[in-house]
Amino acid sequence: MTGDLYKAHSYARKHACGGCILVLMVEVGNCLHLDEKTAHTQRSTWADMGYDSVHAAENVLGFGPHWG
């Protein structure tokens, strides 16, 4: 799953029939927003801290935006 529609299109184009893109609305619960200061210390402990999901902006983890 990705929040990046361009990335979804690129994955879909790799399939012979063009693939399928589903647009979802989800409740992410208690979400931790990682930034450059907290990314390295909390990137693997967020669930233990009581969060249901995590979001990192683009390049915070060294690549595009990330939802977990």
Secondary structure, 3 states (H helix, E strand, C coil): CCCCHHHHHHHHHCCCCCCCCCCCCCCCCCEEEECCCCHHHHCCCCCCCCCCEEEECCCCCCCCCEEC
